[in-house]
Amino acid sequence: MIQIEMGTHHSPNRNPGFTLDGRRHRDWCRHFIGEFDGLWEAAMEVTDADWYPAQRG
């Protein structure tokens, strides 16, 4: 099972979400796992320059 939460930037309410069962929703689970893996591979380590851009050289 995987829990999917649809994140928004300016929602006054809790973000919508749903749960997928790997046996019942095999194709959708593969889709969202692929999305996660793509984001993970593209992620970069956060540095001080990310938090304090004025200090960039």
N, CA, C and O atoms as CSV, one atom per row, in Angstrom:
chain,resi,resn,atom,element,x,y,z
A,1,MET,N,N,0.843,-1.189,0.000
A,1,MET,CA,C,0.000,0.000,0.000
A,1,MET,C,C,0.879,1.241,0.000
A,1,MET,O,O,1.942,1.271,0.620
A,2,ILE,N,N,0.420,2.247,-0.699
A,2,ILE,CA,C,1.093,3.541,-0.660
A,2,ILE,C,C,0.047,4.632,-0.450
A,2,ILE,O,O,-1.081,4.541,-0.934
A,3,GLN,N,N,0.446,5.646,0.272
A,3,GLN,CA,C,-0.419,6.788,0.550
A,3,GLN,C,C,0.029,7.927,-0.353
A,3,GLN,O,O,1.200,8.306,-0.343
A,4,ILE,N,N,-0.899,8.473,-1.135
A,4,ILE,CA,C,-0.611,9.586,-2.037
A,4,ILE,C,C,-1.257,10.838,-1.463
A,4,ILE,O,O,-2.449,10.840,-1.155
A,5,GLU,N,N,-0.475,11.899,-1.320
A,5,GLU,CA,C,-1.016,13.190,-0.900
A,5,GLU,C,C,-0.735,14.187,-2.003
A,5,GLU,O,O,0.398,14.318,-2.467
A,6,MET,N,N,-1.771,14.885,-2.418
A,6,MET,CA,C,-1.652,15.873,-3.485
A,6,MET,C,C,-1.332,17.215,-2.836
A,6,MET,O,O,-2.224,17.894,-2.325
A,7,GLY,N,N,-0.058,17.593,-2.858
A,7,GLY,CA,C,0.386,18.810,-2.184
A,7,GLY,C,C,0.045,20.072,-2.961
A,7,GLY,O,O,0.150,20.113,-4.187
A,8,THR,N,N,-0.361,21.090,-2.233
A,8,THR,CA,C,-0.603,22.404,-2.808
A,8,THR,C,C,0.195,23.421,-2.004
A,8,THR,O,O,0.594,23.157,-0.870
A,9,HIS,N,N,0.420,24.572,-2.596
A,9,HIS,CA,C,1.216,25.584,-1.902
A,9,HIS,C,C,0.380,26.527,-1.051
A,9,HIS,O,O,0.873,27.069,-0.063
A,10,HIS,N,N,-0.871,26.727,-1.420
A,10,HIS,CA,C,-1.668,27.733,-0.715
A,10,HIS,C,C,-3.066,27.197,-0.401
A,10,HIS,O,O,-4.068,27.824,-0.748
A,11,SER,N,N,-3.127,26.074,0.234
A,11,SER,CA,C,-4.413,25.491,0.566
A,11,SER,C,C,-4.751,25.786,2.028
A,11,SER,O,O,-3.945,25.499,2.913
A,12,PRO,N,N,-5.929,26.353,2.293
A,12,PRO,CA,C,-6.302,26.603,3.681
A,12,PRO,C,C,-6.697,25.316,4.401
A,12,PRO,O,O,-6.769,25.286,5.629
A,13,ASN,N,N,-6.954,24.256,3.638
A,13,ASN,CA,C,-7.380,22.991,4.218
A,13,ASN,C,C,-6.277,21.944,4.063
A,13,ASN,O,O,-5.257,22.168,3.411
A,14,ARG,N,N,-6.519,20.819,4.677
A,14,ARG,CA,C,-5.593,19.699,4.556
A,14,ARG,C,C,-5.521,19.257,3.091
A,14,ARG,O,O,-6.530,19.264,2.386
A,15,ASN,N,N,-4.331,18.876,2.641
A,15,ASN,CA,C,-4.156,18.425,1.266
A,15,ASN,C,C,-4.935,17.126,1.024
A,15,ASN,O,O,-4.977,16.264,1.903
A,16,PRO,N,N,-5.552,16.974,-0.157
A,16,PRO,CA,C,-6.268,15.741,-0.450
A,16,PRO,C,C,-5.296,14.584,-0.635
A,16,PRO,O,O,-4.145,14.776,-1.026
A,17,GLY,N,N,-5.776,13.388,-0.349
A,17,GLY,CA,C,-4.940,12.220,-0.498
A,17,GLY,C,C,-5.762,10.960,-0.641
A,17,GLY,O,O,-6.978,10.975,-0.453
A,18,PHE,N,N,-5.102,9.879,-0.972
A,18,PHE,CA,C,-5.772,8.585,-1.104
A,18,PHE,C,C,-4.746,7.477,-0.950
A,18,PHE,O,O,-3.543,7.713,-1.058
A,19,THR,N,N,-5.223,6.282,-0.699
A,19,THR,CA,C,-4.373,5.119,-0.517
A,19,THR,C,C,-4.575,4.158,-1.679
A,19,THR,O,O,-5.701,3.922,-2.117
A,20,LEU,N,N,-3.478,3.611,-2.168
A,20,LEU,CA,C,-3.540,2.625,-3.231
A,20,LEU,C,C,-3.055,1.282,-2.708
A,20,LEU,O,O,-2.071,1.210,-1.972
A,21,ASP,N,N,-3.741,0.240,-3.086
A,21,ASP,CA,C,-3.366,-1.127,-2.745
A,21,ASP,C,C,-2.626,-1.721,-3.937
A,21,ASP,O,O,-3.145,-1.699,-5.052
A,22,GLY,N,N,-1.434,-2.245,-3.725
A,22,GLY,CA,C,-0.615,-2.765,-4.801
A,22,GLY,C,C,-1.260,-3.878,-5.601
A,22,GLY,O,O,-0.971,-4.034,-6.788
A,23,ARG,N,N,-2.128,-4.656,-4.974
A,23,ARG,CA,C,-2.788,-5.741,-5.706
A,23,ARG,C,C,-3.932,-5.235,-6.560
A,23,ARG,O,O,-4.127,-5.702,-7.682
A,24,ARG,N,N,-4.685,-4.290,-6.041
A,24,ARG,CA,C,-5.858,-3.772,-6.764
A,24,ARG,C,C,-5.508,-2.671,-7.746
A,24,ARG,O,O,-6.161,-2.525,-8.779
A,25,HIS,N,N,-4.482,-1.898,-7.432
A,25,HIS,CA,C,-4.145,-0.712,-8.223
A,25,HIS,C,C,-2.700,-0.792,-8.728
A,25,HIS,O,O,-1.949,0.178,-8.628
A,26,ARG,N,N,-2.321,-1.938,-9.262
A,26,ARG,CA,C,-0.935,-2.194,-9.642
A,26,ARG,C,C,-0.384,-1.122,-10.589
A,26,ARG,O,O,0.716,-0.614,-10.376
A,27,ASP,N,N,-1.139,-0.783,-11.623
A,27,ASP,CA,C,-0.641,0.203,-12.600
A,27,ASP,C,C,-0.464,1.583,-11.984
A,27,ASP,O,O,0.519,2.268,-12.267
A,28,TRP,N,N,-1.410,1.996,-11.143
A,28,TRP,CA,C,-1.292,3.309,-10.503
A,28,TRP,C,C,-0.155,3.319,-9.500
A,28,TRP,O,O,0.538,4.329,-9.372
A,29,CYS,N,N,0.057,2.224,-8.785
A,29,CYS,CA,C,1.186,2.160,-7.850
A,29,CYS,C,C,2.502,2.300,-8.609
A,29,CYS,O,O,3.389,3.040,-8.185
A,30,ARG,N,N,2.630,1.600,-9.716
A,30,ARG,CA,C,3.846,1.719,-10.526
A,30,ARG,C,C,4.037,3.154,-11.006
A,30,ARG,O,O,5.153,3.675,-11.014
A,31,HIS,N,N,2.944,3.781,-11.404
A,31,HIS,CA,C,3.026,5.170,-11.873
A,31,HIS,C,C,3.571,6.079,-10.779
A,31,HIS,O,O,4.528,6.817,-11.008
A,32,PHE,N,N,2.969,6.033,-9.589
A,32,PHE,CA,C,3.382,6.944,-8.522
A,32,PHE,C,C,4.759,6.596,-7.961
A,32,PHE,O,O,5.493,7.488,-7.535
A,33,ILE,N,N,5.117,5.324,-7.954
A,33,ILE,CA,C,6.471,4.955,-7.539
A,33,ILE,C,C,7.477,5.511,-8.543
A,33,ILE,O,O,8.541,5.991,-8.150
A,34,GLY,N,N,7.155,5.452,-9.819
A,34,GLY,CA,C,8.019,6.042,-10.837
A,34,GLY,C,C,8.158,7.543,-10.669
A,34,GLY,O,O,9.248,8.091,-10.830
A,35,GLU,N,N,7.053,8.212,-10.343
A,35,GLU,CA,C,7.104,9.660,-10.092
A,35,GLU,C,C,8.030,9.969,-8.916
A,35,GLU,O,O,8.863,10.872,-8.992
A,36,PHE,N,N,7.876,9.212,-7.830
A,36,PHE,CA,C,8.719,9.418,-6.654
A,36,PHE,C,C,10.188,9.178,-6.995
A,36,PHE,O,O,11.052,9.980,-6.640
A,37,ASP,N,N,10.465,8.075,-7.680
A,37,ASP,CA,C,11.852,7.760,-8.025
A,37,ASP,C,C,12.474,8.849,-8.892
A,37,ASP,O,O,13.647,9.181,-8.717
A,38,GLY,N,N,11.704,9.409,-9.824
A,38,GLY,CA,C,12.211,10.498,-10.654
A,38,GLY,C,C,12.543,11.739,-9.843
A,38,GLY,O,O,13.571,12.378,-10.065
A,39,LEU,N,N,11.676,12.075,-8.909
A,39,LEU,CA,C,11.942,13.223,-8.038
A,39,LEU,C,C,13.163,12.976,-7.163
A,39,LEU,O,O,13.990,13.868,-6.972
A,40,TRP,N,N,13.271,11.767,-6.636
A,40,TRP,CA,C,14.401,11.428,-5.767
A,40,TRP,C,C,15.713,11.540,-6.534
A,40,TRP,O,O,16.691,12.081,-6.017
A,41,GLU,N,N,15.739,11.034,-7.763
A,41,GLU,CA,C,16.955,11.085,-8.567
A,41,GLU,C,C,17.337,12.521,-8.933
A,41,GLU,O,O,18.522,12.831,-9.059
A,42,ALA,N,N,16.350,13.396,-9.102
A,42,ALA,CA,C,16.614,14.783,-9.485
A,42,ALA,C,C,16.925,15.673,-8.280
A,42,ALA,O,O,17.358,16.814,-8.443
A,43,ALA,N,N,16.705,15.154,-7.081
A,43,ALA,CA,C,16.886,15.957,-5.872
A,43,ALA,C,C,18.356,16.302,-5.668
A,43,ALA,O,O,19.254,15.549,-6.044
A,44,MET,N,N,18.570,17.456,-5.064
A,44,MET,CA,C,19.921,17.894,-4.746
A,44,MET,C,C,19.994,18.192,-3.253
A,44,MET,O,O,18.995,18.540,-2.625
A,45,GLU,N,N,21.183,18.051,-2.705
A,45,GLU,CA,C,21.389,18.345,-1.300
A,45,GLU,C,C,21.212,19.839,-1.054
A,45,GLU,O,O,21.688,20.662,-1.836
A,46,VAL,N,N,20.537,20.182,0.014
A,46,VAL,CA,C,20.336,21.579,0.394
A,46,VAL,C,C,21.621,22.099,1.029
A,46,VAL,O,O,22.224,21.434,1.871
A,47,THR,N,N,22.029,23.289,0.617
A,47,THR,CA,C,23.234,23.903,1.177
A,47,THR,C,C,22.859,25.222,1.860
A,47,THR,O,O,21.725,25.687,1.746
A,48,ASP,N,N,23.803,25.808,2.555
A,48,ASP,CA,C,23.561,27.112,3.180
A,48,ASP,C,C,23.189,28.156,2.143
A,48,ASP,O,O,22.389,29.048,2.426
A,49,ALA,N,N,23.755,28.063,0.944
A,49,ALA,CA,C,23.458,29.032,-0.115
A,49,ALA,C,C,21.985,28.966,-0.526
A,49,ALA,O,O,21.427,29.963,-0.985
A,50,ASP,N,N,21.357,27.807,-0.367
A,50,ASP,CA,C,19.931,27.698,-0.680
A,50,ASP,C,C,19.091,28.459,0.334
A,50,ASP,O,O,18.050,29.013,-0.018
A,51,TRP,N,N,19.526,28.493,1.578
A,51,TRP,CA,C,18.775,29.175,2.630
A,51,TRP,C,C,19.122,30.654,2.707
A,51,TRP,O,O,18.301,31.476,3.116
A,52,TYR,N,N,20.350,30.984,2.309
A,52,TYR,CA,C,20.825,32.370,2.398
A,52,TYR,C,C,21.387,32.795,1.041
A,52,TYR,O,O,22.603,32.922,0.897
A,53,PRO,N,N,20.517,33.020,0.034
A,53,PRO,CA,C,20.995,33.320,-1.317
A,53,PRO,C,C,21.830,34.603,-1.409
A,53,PRO,O,O,22.642,34.723,-2.327
A,54,ALA,N,N,21.663,35.558,-0.502
A,54,ALA,CA,C,22.441,36.796,-0.561
A,54,ALA,C,C,23.922,36.550,-0.287
A,54,ALA,O,O,24.764,37.381,-0.627
A,55,GLN,N,N,24.241,35.413,0.325
A,55,GLN,CA,C,25.636,35.106,0.669
A,55,GLN,C,C,26.345,34.363,-0.459
A,55,GLN,O,O,27.508,33.987,-0.309
A,56,ARG,N,N,25.674,34.146,-1.575
A,56,ARG,CA,C,26.328,33.437,-2.682
A,56,ARG,C,C,27.470,34.271,-3.230
A,56,ARG,O,O,27.372,35.495,-3.324
A,57,GLY,N,N,28.542,33.607,-3.589
A,57,GLY,CA,C,29.743,34.276,-4.063
A,57,GLY,C,C,29.636,34.666,-5.461
A,57,GLY,O,O,30.571,35.244,-6.014
